[in-house]
Every structure is written in structure tokens, then in C-alpha cells.
Amino acid sequence: MFHRAESAIIVQPMANIPQSVEIRPEAQPESQRLAEAFRIFNQASEELSTAYTSLQGQVEALTGELAAANGALLQQYQEKAALTERLSLLLSALPAGVMVLDANDQVVQVNPAAEAMLGAALVGQTWEAVELAHLLPSDTPGEFSVDTSALPHAARRFAVTVTALDSAGGRIVLLHDITEAHRLKAQAERHERLAAMGEMAAQLAHQLRTPLAAALLYTANLENPDLPAATRISIAQKAVARLRHLERLIQDMLLFARGEVLGREAIDVAELLQELRQTIEPLARSRAVVFRVAEFADSLPLQGNRKAIVGALTNLLENALQAAGGSGGAVSLAVRRKDDALAFSIRDNGPGMAPTIAARLFEPFFTTRAEGTGLGLAIARGVVRAHGGNIEVSSELGSGTEFTVTLPLAHQLVEAENGDTR
């Protein structure tokens, strides 16, 4: 005989089980309570199984994503390692020197070419110390030389470029060996000068040949014993004129070749104008040309070679007299202040020049006159440039020609006017 014990089954709340489920044993028979308990247990088991399956799917998905991320990171690492290796090989193979500076301007990385160029261990040094110890500034900005007997490349020449690294805060220094390029450039300039001298010598020979041939022809006629005395004198005068032309041509050539201005002295502008007036006025009267000199009252001194400046301005004035022609011709000379310089203006009312001729006026041996040497204006420009000045020409057909010579004032005057009391 079975005895039925009264008991109550208490099921603790589980996850995902509605909390509103409540089992009251006193209200239900025992069989129903067991059935209800098994139902709730089965429901909870199913829910747990579903949650486990979902969690397992999420774990598998996360595992796949993690594997993909690890693969990508591994690929990036391999690519960066390969890039680093290539960059290291490139730095080692570069013929140019490379130095990497940190934010404190210390050398943290250097390639073999830079160490070979400077012949020292550079890592750990500051860039300023490297410059002072190994680089000698040259006359060209950005270029340096290394002159030490300990190096196999003594007296080499380098171009230095410094570039900032914005991201890291440091800098990259590039050293380029331009010794050979500098040598080739100097050699090319020398060849250019030699070519110019050869061309000038050829032009000079051509210029000398014509008057020399004429002088030889005249002097050959003097050998004729039956030549009348008057004819002999005339031929001798013509021969002397040709020889003087040769002498003037050679003197102009020497002045042009020398080019420099010797001596420095203070030149009073008023006295300079008076000297030019006394020199040019007789020539102007002989050619029936009116010559005017504008008054200049300021006592502004120039500094330079007085004889050379007077010769250059006289040359320009004589050209103006020849261009102005005879009756009705006029030549004017005026001076004005232009910043820290004086501008001498020489103007004539002659026929003017075409632009093609005006562009070639200062070329050596270029002349539009049969008796000209073609060196006068070239010498004048050389004198003006040697004094730190400039010479310009403005001309139009039918409107005359104007030469403007600009010469700087004496340095003492410029400093005084700028308030320099030293």
C-alpha cells in the first residue's frame, strides 16, 4: 500500500523564463504539478540550447573576424618589413648622402655615402656640430666644400639640402657631390670665354686688316723716286692717318680687354659737367650743333675713376654730336637725382635708330660708321658697370636718341642721408 506524501516542488527562476510563472501546489493535483514542472524544464532547456547555439555562432563569427584581422595585420607587417628592407637597401645604394635628424637636431640615422663623404661617424652628433666640423662654406649659397688630407676626395664640393619632417618633427639632410658638375661648369665657362676671345680676335684681325692694307699701299707708293713732293706729302699724310686709326683701335681694344676701373676718388658733379662743357662745346661749334648743359646746383659727389667716367660720357656726347648732324642739330646733357644714384641724360635730335640697331649698340666691333672702331660704346658700358651703374638707350626713327647713364652716389653721402652716424 502506497502512501502519498504531500510535497511541494519549487522551481527556481531561470534565465529566459517568464517571472510571472508561479506554481501553487495546494491548487493543483500532484500529477499536474509534475507535468507542469517538466514542461517548464523542457522550455528552459530549449531556450538554453537556442542561446548556446546563438552564442556558438557569435563565437565562430568573432573567431573568423579575428583571424581575418590577424591575417591583415600580418600582411601589413610583412609589407612594411619588405618596404623597410627596400628603403634600407636604397639608402645604402644611394650615391647621395642622407642624414635623418630628430626633433633635437641630432643625427639618428645616416647612410654609408654620407659617412664616406664626411669621413666620420655622425650618429649622435648635432647638425650644427657636423657643419662646423666637416663643412666649409663656399661663395655659392647652399654649397660647401670638404678639404682634408685624411679623405680620399679632398677638396670636394657638396650641395646641401635640408627638408623638414612635419610628422616626426625632425629633418632630412641630403648631401650631393657636385665636384664633377662644378668642374664641368667651370670648364664650360672657360671654353666659352676662349670662344669669345677667339671670335673677338677674329673680329679684331678683320678690323686691323683694312687700315693696315691701306697704310701699306700708301707707303709702297712713297718708294717711287719720281713722285712729286706734294703728292708724296699727301700720301704720307694718308698713311699716317691709317696708322693712327690702327693705334686708336688697339688702344680701344686694350681698354675693353682690361675692363676694370683703377682708383677711387670723390668727383664733384658740377665740376664734372663744366669739364664736359669745355670739351664738347668746341666740337659742337665745328659741327654747327647746339649744345646745352642743364644746371645742377646740388653738391652730390660721385665716387670712382674721374678719367674713366669723363671718357665714357665724352664718348656718348661725341656720338650724339655725330647723330645730330649739321645745322639744326641739338644735343643736351642733364643730370637728375634718382634714389641713391645720379642719372646723366644725353639726348640728340638726330634721325634715331631702328630697334634692331639699338639692340646691338653695345656689342664689341659693331658700328654704323665707316671710320668707327665699334668699341667706344662697349668701353663706355664697361666703365659704367665697373662703377656699379647702368647705361640704357632709348631711340625711335625720326625722334632722336637718348642715352641714360646711372651712377651710384658716394657711400659716405648715402649713409649720412640714411641717418648713419658712424
FIKEPA-730678 format. One record per atom (N, C-alpha, C, O): residue in three letters; x, y, z. Coordinates in steps of 0.2 Angstrom, whole numbers, plus 5000, padded with zeros to 4 digits. Layout:
FIKEPA-730678
alaXYZ/...
***
This chain:
FIKEPA-730678
met500449945000/met500050005000/met500450065000/met500950075004/phe500350104995/phe500750164994/phe500450224998/phe499850234998/his500950255001/his500750315005/his500950375001/his501550384999/arg500550414999/arg500650484996/arg500850535000/arg500450555005/ala501450554999/ala501750615004/ala501550675000/ala501650684994/glu501350715004/glu501250785002/glu501850825001/glu502250835006/ser502050844995/ser502650884994/ser502550944989/ser502050934986/ala502950984990/ala502951044985/ala503551044981/ala504151034984/ile503551054975/ile504051064970/ile504151134969/ile503751174966/ile504751164971/ile504951234970/ile505451234964/ile506051214965/val505351274959/val505751284953/val506051354954/val505651404953/gln506651364954/gln506951424955/gln506951464948/gln506951424943/pro506851524948/pro506851564941/pro507451554937/pro508051564940/met507451544931/met508051534927/met508051594921/met507551624920/ala508551594918/ala508651644913/ala508151634908/ala507951574906/asn507851684905/asn507351674899/asn506751644901/asn506351624897/ile506551634908/ile505951604910/ile505551664912/ile505751704917/pro504951674910/pro504551724912/pro504451724920/pro504251674923/gln504551784923/gln504551784930/gln503751774933/gln503651774939/ser503351784928/ser502651784931/ser502351714932/ser501851704934/val502751664930/val502551594931/val502651574938/val503151584942/glu502151554941/glu502151534948/glu501751474949/glu501151464947/ile502051424953/ile501651364954/ile501451354961/ile501851364966/arg500851344962/arg500551344968/arg500351264970/arg499851244967/pro500651234974/pro500551164974/pro499851144978/pro499551094976/glu499651194982/glu499051174985/glu498451184980/glu497851164982/ala498551214974/ala497951224970/ala497951174964/ala497451174961/gln498451134964/gln498451084958/gln498651014961/gln498951004966/pro498350964957/pro498550894959/pro499250884958/pro499650924954/glu499550834961/glu500250814961/glu500450804953/glu500950824951/ser500050764950/ser500250744943/ser500350804938/ser500750814934/gln499850844940/gln499850914935/gln500450954937/gln500750984932/arg500650954943/arg501250994945/arg501850964942/arg502251004940/leu501850904942/leu502450874939/leu502550884932/leu503050894929/ala501950874929/ala501950894921/ala502150964920/ala502450974915/glu501851004924/glu502051074923/glu502751094924/glu503051134920/ala503051054929/ala503751064930/ala504151044925/ala504651074923/phe504050984922/phe504350954916/phe504251004910/phe504751014906/arg503751034909/arg503651074904/arg504051134904/arg504351154899/ile504051164910/ile504451224911/ile505251204910/ile505551244907/phe505451144913/phe506151124912/phe506251114905/phe506851134903/asn505851084901/asn505951074894/asn506051144890/asn506451154886/gln505551184892/gln505551254889/gln506251294891/gln506551324886/ala506451284897/ala507051314899/ala507651284895/ala508151324893/ser507651214894/ser508151184891/ser508251204884/ser508751214881/glu507651214880/glu507651234873/glu507951304873/glu508251324868/glu507751344877/glu507951414877/glu508751414878/glu509051454875/leu508951374883/leu509651374884/leu510051344878/leu510551374876/ser509751294875/ser510051264869/ser510051324863/ser510551324860/thr509551354863/thr509551414857/thr510051464859/thr510451484854/ala510051484865/ala510551534867/ala511251514866/ala511751544864/tyr511451444868/tyr512051414867/tyr512251414859/tyr512851434857/thr511751394855/thr511851394848/thr512051464845/thr512551474841/ser511651514848/ser511751584845/ser512451604848/ser512851634844/leu512651594854/leu513251614857/leu513851574853/leu514351604851/gln513751514851/gln514251474847/gln514351504840/gln514951514838/gly513751534837/gly513851564831/gly514251634831/gly514651644827/gln514051664837/gln514451734838/gln515151714839/gln515551754836/val515351664843/val516051654844/val516351634837/val516951654836/glu516051594833/glu516351574827/glu516451634822/glu516951644819/ala515951684822/ala516051744818/ala516551784821/ala516951814817/leu516651794827/leu517151834830/leu517851804829/leu518351834828/thr517851734829/thr518451704828/thr518751714821/thr519251724819/gly518251714816/gly518351724809/gly518651794808/gly519151804804/glu518251844811/glu518451914811/glu519151924813/glu519551954811/leu519351894819/leu519951894822/leu520551864818/leu521051894817/ala520351814815/ala520851784810/ala520951824804/ala521551834802/ala520451854802/ala520551894796/ala520951964798/ala521351984794/ala520751984804/ala521152044806/ala521852024807/ala522352064805/asn522051974810/asn522751944811/asn523051934804/asn523651954804/gly522651914799/gly522951904793/gly523151964790/gly523651974787/ala522752014790/ala522852084788/ala523452114791/ala523852144788/leu523452114798/leu524052144801/leu524652104799/leu525152144799/leu524652044799/leu525252004797/leu525452024790/leu526052034788/gln524952034785/gln525152064778/gln525452134779/gln525952144775/gln525152174783/gln525452244783/gln526152244786/gln526552274784/tyr526252194791/tyr526852194794/tyr527352174789/tyr527952194789/gln527252124785/gln527652094780/gln527852144775/gln528352154773/glu527252184773/glu527352234768/glu527852294771/glu528252314767/lys527752314777/lys528152364780/lys528852334781/lys529352374780/ala528952274783/ala529652244783/ala529952244777/ala530552264776/ala529552224771/ala529852224765/ala530052304762/ala530552314759/leu529652344764/leu529752414762/leu530352444766/leu530752484763/thr530352424773/thr530952444777/thr531652424774/thr532152454773/glu531552354772/glu532152324769/glu532352364762/glu532952374761/arg531852374758/arg532052414752/arg532352484753/arg532752504750/leu532052514758/leu532252584759/leu532952584762/leu533352624761/ser533152534766/ser533752524769/ser534252504763/ser534852534763/leu534052464759/leu534552454753/leu534652514749/leu535152524746/leu534052554748/leu534052614744/leu534552664747/leu534952694743/leu534452674753/leu534952714757/leu535652694756/leu536052744755/ser535752634757/ser536452614756/ser536752614749/ser537352634748/ala536252614744/ala536552614737/ala536552684735/ala536852694729/leu536252734738/leu536152804735/leu536852834735/leu537252824740/pro537052864730/pro537652904729/pro537652964733/pro538252994735/ala537052994735/ala537053054739/ala537053034746/ala536752984748/gly537253074750/gly537253064757/gly536653084760/gly536353144759/val536353044765/val535753054768/val535853054776/val536153004778/met535653104779/met535653104787/met534953124789/met534653174787/val534653084794/val534053104797/val534153134804/val534553104808/leu533853184805/leu533953224812/leu533253214815/leu532753224813/asp533353214822/asp532753214826/asp532553284828/asp532753334825/ala532053284833/ala531753354834/ala532253394838/ala532253454838/asn532753364841/asn533353404844/asn533953414839/asn534453434842/asp533853404833/asp534353414828/asp534953374829/asp535453384827/gln534853314832/gln535353264832/gln535353214827/gln534753194825/val535853184824/val535853134819/val535653074822/val536053044826/val535153044819/val534952974822/val535052924817/val535052864818/gln535052944810/gln535252894805/gln535652924800/gln535552984798/val536052884797/val536452904791/val536652854787/val536652794789/asn536752864780/asn536852814776/asn537652814774/asn537952854776/pro537852754772/pro538652754771/pro538952804766/pro539452824767/ala538552834762/ala538852884757/ala538952944761/ala539452984760/ala538552964766/ala538653024770/ala539253014774/ala539653064775/glu539352964777/glu539952944781/glu540552944777/glu541152974779/ala540552924771/ala541152924766/ala541252994764/ala541853014763/met540753034763/met540853104761/met541253144766/met541653184765/leu540953134773/leu541253174778/leu541853144782/leu542153174786/gly541853074781/gly542453044784/gly542453034791/gly542953034794/ala541853024794/ala541753024801/ala541152994803/ala540652984799/ala541052964810/ala540452934812/ala540052994814/ala540253044818/leu539452994812/leu538953054813/leu538453044817/leu538153094820/val538252984819/val537652974823/val537752994830/val538252984833/gly537253034833/gly537353064839/gly537553134839/gly537453164844/gln537853154834/gln538053224834/gln537553274832/gln537053254829/thr537553334834/thr537053384831/thr537253404824/thr537853404822/trp536753434821/trp536953454814/trp537353514814/trp537753524810/glu537253554819/glu537753614819/glu538453594820/glu538953624817/ala538553544825/ala539253514826/ala539553484819/ala540153494818/val539153454815/val539353424809/val539553474804/val540053474801/glu539153534804/glu539353584799/glu539953614801/glu540453634797/leu540053634808/leu540653664810/leu541253624809/leu541853644807/ala541253554810/ala541753514810/ala541953494803/ala542553474802/his541553484798/his541653454792/his541553494786/his541753474780/leu541153544786/leu540953584780/leu541153654780/leu541153684785/leu541453674775/leu541753744774/leu541253774769/leu541253754763/pro540953834771/pro540553874766/pro540953894760/pro541553914761/ser540553894755/ser540853924748/ser540553994747/ser540154014750/asp540754014741/asp540454084739/asp539754074736/asp539454124735/thr539554014735/thr538854004732/thr538453974738/thr538653924741/pro537854014739/pro537453984745/pro537153914744/pro537053894738/gly537153874749/gly536953804749/gly537553754747/gly537353694746/glu538153784745/glu538653744743/glu539253744748/glu539353794751/phe539553684749/phe540053684754/phe540653644751/phe540553604746/ser541253644754/ser541753604752/ser542053574758/ser542053594764/val542453514757/val542753474762/val543453474760/val543653444755/asp543953504764/asp544653504762/asp545053474768/asp545253514772/thr545153414767/thr545553374772/thr545953324769/thr545753284765/ser546653314771/ser547053264768/ser546853194770/ser547153154767/ala546453194776/ala546353124778/ala545753094773/ala545653034774/leu545453124769/leu544953104765/leu545253084758/leu545653124755/pro545053034754/pro545253024748/pro544953064742/pro545153074737/his544453104745/his544153154740/his544253224742/his543853264743/ala544853244744/ala545053304747/ala544853364742/ala544853354736/ala544653414745/ala544453474741/ala543753464737/ala543753484731/arg543353424739/arg542753404736/arg542253464737/arg542253504742/arg541753464733/arg541153514734/arg540553484734/arg540353434730/phe540153504739/phe539453474740/phe538953524740/phe539053584742/ala538353504738/ala537753544738/ala537353514744/ala537153454744/val537053554749/val536753534755/val536053554755/val535853614754/thr535553514755/thr534853524756/thr534553504762/thr534653444764/val534153544766/val533853524772/val533153534771/val532853584770/thr532753474773/thr532053474772/thr531753454779/thr531953404782/ala531253484781/ala530853474787/ala530453414787/ala530153404781/leu530353374792/leu529953324793/leu529353344797/leu529453344803/asp528753364794/asp528253394798/asp527953344803/asp527753364809/ser527853274801/ser527553224805/ser527953214812/ser527753204817/ala528653194810/ala529053174816/ala529453234819/ala529653234825/gly529453294816/gly529753354819/gly530453354818/gly530753404821/gly530753314814/gly531453314813/gly531553344806/gly531153384803/arg532153334803/arg532353354797/arg532753304793/arg533053254796/ile532853304787/ile533253264782/ile533753304779/ile533553354776/val534353284779/val534953324776/val535153284770/val535353224771/leu535153314764/leu535453274758/leu536053314756/leu536153374756/leu536553274755/leu537253294753/leu537353264746/leu537353204745/his537453314741/his537553294734/his538253314732/his538453374733/asp538653274730/asp539353284727/asp539353314721/asp539153284716/ile539453384720/ile539453414714/ile540153434711/ile540153484708/thr540653404714/thr541353424712/thr541353414704/thr541653464701/glu541153364701/glu541253354694/glu540853404690/glu541053434685/ala540253414693/ala539753464689/ala540053534690/ala540053574685/his540353554696/his540653614696/his541253624692/his541353674689/arg541653564691/arg542253574687/arg542053574679/arg542353614676/leu541553544677/leu541253544671/leu541053614669/leu541053644664/lys540653644674/lys540353714673/lys540953764672/lys540953804668/ala541453754677/ala542053804676/ala542353794669/ala542653844666/gln542453734667/gln542753714661/gln542353744655/gln542653774650/ala541653734655/ala541253764650/ala541353844650/ala541353874645/glu541353874656/glu541453944656/glu542053964653/glu542154014649/arg542553924654/arg543253944652/arg543253934644/arg543553974641/his542953884642/his542853874634/his542453924631/his542653954626/glu541953954635/glu541554004632/glu541954064632/glu541954104627/arg542354084637/arg542754144637/arg543354134631/arg543454184628/leu543554074630/leu544054064625/leu543754074618/leu544054104614/ala543154054617/ala542754054611/ala542654134610/ala542754154604/ala542454164615/ala542354244614/ala542954274612/ala542954324608/met543554254616/met544154294614/met544354274607/met544654314603/gly544254214605/gly544354194598/gly543954234593/gly544254254588/glu543354244594/glu542954274590/glu543154354590/glu543154384585/met543254374596/met543554444596/met544154454593/met544254504589/ala544654404593/ala545254414590/ala545154414582/ala545454444578/ala544654374580/ala544554364573/ala544254434570/ala544454454565/gln543854464574/gln543554524573/gln544054584573/gln544054624568/leu544454574578/leu545054624578/leu545454624572/leu545654674569/ala545654564570/ala546054554564/ala545754584558/ala546054614554/his545054574558/his544754604552/his544754674552/his544854714547/gln544654704558/gln544654774559/gln545354804557/gln545454864555/leu545954764559/leu546554794558/leu546854784551/leu547254824549/arg546554734547/arg546754724541/arg546654774536/arg547054794532/thr546054804536/thr545954864531/thr546354924532/thr546654944527/pro546354954538/pro546855014538/pro547554994537/pro547955034535/leu547754934539/leu548454914538/leu548654904531/leu549154924528/ala548154874527/ala548254864520/ala548354934516/ala548754944512/ala547854984519/ala547855054516/ala548555084517/ala548855114513/ala548755074524/ala549455114525/ala550055084521/ala550455114519/leu550055014520/leu550554984516/leu550555004509/leu551055014506/leu549955014507/leu549855034500/leu550155104499/leu550455124494/tyr549955154504/tyr550155224503/tyr550955224504/tyr551255254500/thr551255184509/thr551955184510/thr552355154504/thr552855174503/ala552055104501/ala552355074495/ala552455134489/ala552955134486/asn551955174489/asn551955224484/asn552555274485/asn552855304481/leu552755284491/leu553255334493/leu553955304491/leu554455344490/glu553955244489/glu554655224486/glu554755244479/glu555355244476/asn554255274476/asn554355294469/asn554755364469/asn554555414472/pro555355364466/pro555855424466/pro555555484462/pro555755534463/asp555155464457/asp554855514453/asp554255554455/asp553955594452/leu554055534461/leu553455554464/leu553555634466/leu553955644470/pro553055674464/pro553155744466/pro553055754473/pro552855714477/ala553455804476/ala553455824483/ala552755824486/ala552655804491/ala552355864483/ala551655874485/ala551255814486/ala550955794491/thr551355774481/thr550955704481/thr551255664486/thr550955624490/arg551955664487/arg552255624492/arg552055644499/arg551855604503/ile551955714500/ile551655734507/ile550955714508/ile550855684514/ser550555714503/ser549855694503/ser549855614505/ser549455594509/ile550255574501/ile550155504503/ile550455494510/ile550155444513/ala550955524512/ala551255514519/ala550755534524/ala550655494529/gln550355584523/gln549855604527/gln549255554528/gln549055534533/lys549055524522/lys548555474522/lys548855414526/lys548455374529/ala549455394524/ala549755334528/ala549755344535/ala549555304539/val549955404538/val549955424545/val549255414548/val549155394553/ala548755444544/ala548055434546/ala547855364547/ala547555354552/arg548055324543/arg547855254543/arg548255224549/arg547955184553/leu548855234550/leu549255214556/leu548955234563/leu548955204568/arg548755304563/arg548355324569/arg547755294570/arg547555274576/his547355274565/his546755234566/his546955164569/his546555144573/leu547455134567/leu547655074569/leu547855084577/leu547655044581/glu548155134578/glu548355144585/glu547755154590/glu547755134595/arg547255194587/arg546655204591/arg546255144592/arg546055134598/leu546255104587/leu545955034588/leu546254994593/leu545854964597/ile546854994593/ile547254954598/ile547154974605/ile547054934609/gln547155044606/gln547055074612/gln546355054615/gln546255034621/asp545855064610/asp545155044612/asp545154974614/asp544754954619/met545454934610/met545454854612/met545754844619/met545554804622/leu546354874620/leu546654864627/leu546154894632/leu546154854638/leu545854944631/leu545354974637/leu544854924638/leu544654914643/phe544554894632/phe544054854633/phe544254784636/phe543854754640/ala544854764634/ala545054694637/ala545254704645/ala545154664649/arg545454764647/arg545654774654/arg545054784658/arg544954744663/gly544554824656/gly543954824659/gly543854854666/gly543354884667/glu544354844670/glu544254874677/glu544354944677/glu544654974673/val544154974683/val544255044684/val544755054690/val544655024695/leu545355084688/leu545855094693/leu545755154697/leu545655214694/gly545855154704/gly545755214708/gly545055234709/gly544655224706/arg545055264715/arg544355294718/arg544455364721/arg544955374725/glu544055404719/glu544155474721/glu543455504721/glu542955484717/ala543355554725/ala542755594725/ala542755644720/ala543155674718/ile542155644716/ile542055684710/ile541555734711/ile540955714712/asp541655794710/asp541155844711/asp540755854704/asp541055854699/val540155844705/val539755834699/val539755904695/val539755904689/ala539655964698/ala539756024695/ala540356034691/ala540356054685/glu540956014694/glu541556024691/glu541555974685/glu541855984679/leu541255914685/leu541255864680/leu540855894674/leu541055884668/leu540355924675/leu539955954670/leu540256014666/leu540256014660/gln540656054670/gln541056104667/gln541556074663/gln541756104658/glu541956024665/glu542455994661/glu542155964654/glu542455974649/leu541555934655/leu541255914649/leu541055964644/leu541055964638/arg540756024647/arg540556084643/arg541156104639/arg541156124633/gln541756114643/gln542356144639/gln542656094634/gln542956124629/thr542556034635/thr542755984630/thr542355984624/thr542555974618/ile541655984625/ile541155964619/ile540956034615/ile540856024609/glu540956094619/glu540756154615/glu541156164609/glu540856184604/pro541856164609/pro542156174603/pro541956124597/pro541956144591/leu541956064599/leu541756014594/leu541056024591/leu540856024585/ala540556054596/ala539856064593/ala539856124589/ala539556124584/arg540256174590/arg540356234586/arg540556214579/arg540356244574/ser541056174579/ser541356154572/ser540856114568/ser540956114562/arg540356084571/arg539856044568/arg539256084567/arg538756054564/ala539156144569/ala538556184569/ala538056154573/ala537456154571/val538156124579/val537656094583/val537656134589/val538156154592/val537056144592/val536856174598/val536956134604/val536656074604/phe537456144608/phe537556104614/phe537356144620/phe537556194622/arg536856104624/arg536656134630/arg536756094636/arg536756034636/val536956124642/val537056084648/val536656114653/val536656174655/ala536156074656/ala535756094661/ala536156104668/ala536556074670/glu535956164671/glu536256174678/glu536056124683/glu535556094683/phe536556114687/phe536556064693/phe536856094699/phe537456094699/ala536356114704/ala536656154709/ala536856114715/ala537256134719/asp536556054716/asp536756004721/asp537455984722/asp537755974716/ser537755984728/ser538455964728/ser538455894730/ser538555874736/leu538255844726/leu538255774727/leu538855744723/leu538955744717/pro539355714727/pro539955694724/pro539855614722/pro539455584725/leu540155604717/leu540155534714/leu540855504717/leu541255544719/gln540955434717/gln541555404719/gln541755364713/gln541355314711/gly542355364711/gly542655324706/gly543255354702/gly543555394705/asn543355334696/asn543955354692/asn543655414688/asn543355404683/arg543955474689/arg543655534686/arg543855524679/arg543455544674/lys544455504677/lys544655504670/lys544255454666/lys544055464660/ala544055394669/ala543655344665/ala542955374664/ala542655364659/ile542655404670/ile541955424669/ile541955484664/ile541455484660/val542355524664/val542455584659/val542455554652/val542155574647/gly542955504651/gly543055474645/gly542355444642/gly542255444636/ala542055404646/ala541355374644/ala540855424642/ala540555414637/leu540755474646/leu540255524645/leu540455564638/leu540055584634/thr541155574638/thr541355614632/thr541255574625/thr541055594620/asn541355504626/asn541155464620/asn540455464618/asn540255464612/leu539955464623/leu539255464622/leu539055534619/leu538655534614/leu539355584621/leu539255654618/leu539555664611/leu539155694607/glu540055634610/glu540355634603/glu539855594598/glu539755624593/asn539655544600/asn539155504596/asn538555544595/asn538255544590/ala538355584600/ala537755624600/ala537855684595/ala537355694591/leu538455714595/leu538555764590/leu538555734583/leu538355774578/gln538855674582/gln538855654575/gln538155634573/gln537955634567/ala537755604577/ala537055594576/ala536655654574/ala536155654570/ala536755714578/ala536355774577/ala536455804570/ala536055844568/gly537055794567/gly537155814561/gly537455894561/gly537755914565/gly537255924555/gly537455994555/gly536956044557/gly536756044563/ser536756094553/ser536356154555/ser535656124558/ser535356084555/gly535456154563/gly534856124566/gly534856074571/gly534456054575/gly535456044572/gly535655994576/gly535656014584/gly535956074585/ala535455974588/ala535555994595/ala535655934600/ala535455884599/val536155954605/val536255894610/val536255924616/val536455984618/ser535955894621/ser535855914628/ser536155864633/ser536155804632/leu536355894638/leu536655854644/leu536355874650/leu536355934652/ala535955834654/ala535655844660/ala535755794665/ala535955734664/val535755814672/val535855774677/val535355774682/val535055834684/arg535055724685/arg534555724690/arg534655674695/arg535055624694/arg534455684701/arg534455634707/arg533955574706/arg533355584704/lys534255514706/lys533755454706/lys533955414711/lys534355374711/asp533555414717/asp533655374723/asp534355394725/asp534555444727/asp534755334726/asp535455344729/asp535955344723/asp536455324723/ala535755374717/ala536155374711/ala536055444708/ala535555474709/leu536455454703/leu536355514698/leu536255484691/leu536655434689/ala535855514688/ala535655494681/ala535855544676/ala535655604676/phe536355534672/phe536555584666/phe536255564660/phe536255504658/ser535855614658/ser535455604651/ser535755644646/ser535855704646/ile535955604640/ile536255634634/ile535755624629/ile535655564627/arg535455684626/arg534955674621/arg535155714615/arg535455774615/asp535055684609/asp535155724602/asp534455724598/asp534055674600/asn534455764593/asn533855764589/asn533955744582/asn533655764577/gly534455694582/gly534555664576/gly534055614573/gly533455614575/pro534255574568/pro533755534564/pro533455474569/pro532955444567/gly533855464574/gly533655404578/gly533855334575/gly534255334570/met533655284578/met533955214576/met533355164576/met532855174580/ala533455114572/ala532955064572/ala533055014578/ala533655014580/pro532554984580/pro532654944586/pro533254884586/pro533554874590/thr533254864580/thr533754814578/thr534454834579/thr534954804582/ile534554904577/ile535254934578/ile535354954585/ile535954944588/ala534854984589/ala534955004596/ala535054944600/ala535454944605/ala534854884598/ala534954824602/ala535654804602/ala535954764606/arg536054824597/arg536754794596/arg537254854597/arg537854844596/leu537054904599/leu537454964600/leu538154954604/leu538654974603/phe538054914610/phe538554894614/phe538954834613/phe539354814617/glu538854804607/glu539254744605/glu539954764603/glu539954814599/pro540454734605/pro541154754603/pro541154744595/pro540954704592/phe541454794592/phe541654804585/phe540954814581/phe541054814575/phe540454824584/phe539854844580/phe539854924579/phe539854954584/thr539754944573/thr539755014571/thr539355024565/thr539354984561/thr539055084565/thr538755104559/thr539155164555/thr538855184550/arg539755174557/arg540155224554/arg540755194551/arg541055144554/ala540955214545/ala541555184541/ala542155194545/ala542655154545/glu542255244549/glu542855264552/glu542855244560/glu543355254563/gly542255214562/gly542255194569/gly542555124570/gly542655084566/thr542755124577/thr543155054579/thr542555004581/thr542754944582/gly542055034583/gly541554984586/gly541654964593/gly541354924596/leu542155004597/leu542254984604/leu542055044608/leu542155034614/gly541955104606/gly541855154610/gly541255144615/gly541355154621/leu540655124613/leu540055114617/leu540155054622/leu539955054627/ala540555004619/ala540654944623/ala541154964629/ala541054944635/ile541655004628/ile542055034633/ile541655074638/ile541755064644/ala541255114635/ala540855164640/ala540455114644/ala540355134650/arg540055064642/arg539655024646/arg540054984651/arg539854984657/gly540654964649/gly541154934654/gly541354974660/gly541354954665/val541455044658/val541655084663/val541055104668/val541155104674/val540455114665/val539955124669/val539755064674/val539655074680/arg539755004671/arg539654944675/arg540154934681/arg540054914686/ala540854954679/ala541354944684/ala541254994690/ala541454974695/his540855044689/his540655094694/his540055074698/his539755114702/gly539755014696/gly539154994699/gly538555024696/gly537955024699/gly538555054690/gly538055094687/gly537755054681/gly537854994680/asn537355084677/asn537055054671/asn536955104666/asn536955164667/ile536955084660/ile536855134654/ile536255104650/ile536255044648/glu535855144648/glu535255124644/glu535155174638/glu535455234638/val534855144632/val534755184626/val534055184624/val533755134625/ser533755244623/ser533055244620/ser533055284614/ser533355344613/ser532855254608/ser532855284602/ser532255264597/ser532055204598/glu532055314593/glu531555294588/glu531755334582/glu531955394582/leu531555304576/leu531655334570/leu531355404569/leu530655404570/gly531655454568/gly531355514567/gly531255554574/gly531055614573/ser531455524579/ser531355564586/ser531955564590/ser531955594596/gly532555554587/gly533155564591/gly533355504595/gly532955454595/thr533855514599/thr534155464603/thr534355484610/thr534555544611/glu534255454615/glu534355474622/glu534755414626/glu534555354626/phe535355434628/phe535755384632/phe535655404640/phe535755464641/thr535555364644/thr535455374651/thr535955334655/thr535955274655/val536455374658/val536955334662/val536855344670/val536755404672/thr536755294673/thr536555294680/thr537255274684/thr537455224683/leu537455324689/leu538055304693/leu537855314700/leu537555364702/pro538055274705/pro537855274712/pro538255334715/pro538855354713/leu537955364720/leu538255414724/leu538855384728/leu538855324729/ala539255434731/ala539755414736/ala539455374742/ala538955404744/his539755324744/his539455284750/his539355334756/his538855324760/gln539855374757/gln539855414763/gln539155464763/gln538855474769/leu539055484758/leu538455534757/leu537755494758/leu537355514761/val537755434755/val537155394756/val537055374763/val536455374766/glu537555354767/glu537555334774/glu537255394778/glu536855384783/ala537555454777/ala537355514780/ala536655524779/ala536355544784/glu536455524773/glu535755544772/glu535255484775/glu534655504776/asn535455424776/asn535055374779/asn535155374787/asn534855334790/gly535455424790/gly535455434797/gly536055394800/gly536055384806/asp536555374796/asp537055334799/asp537555384802/asp537855424798/thr537655384809/thr538155424812/thr538855394814/thr539155424817/arg538955334811/arg539555304812/arg540155344810/arg540755334811/
***
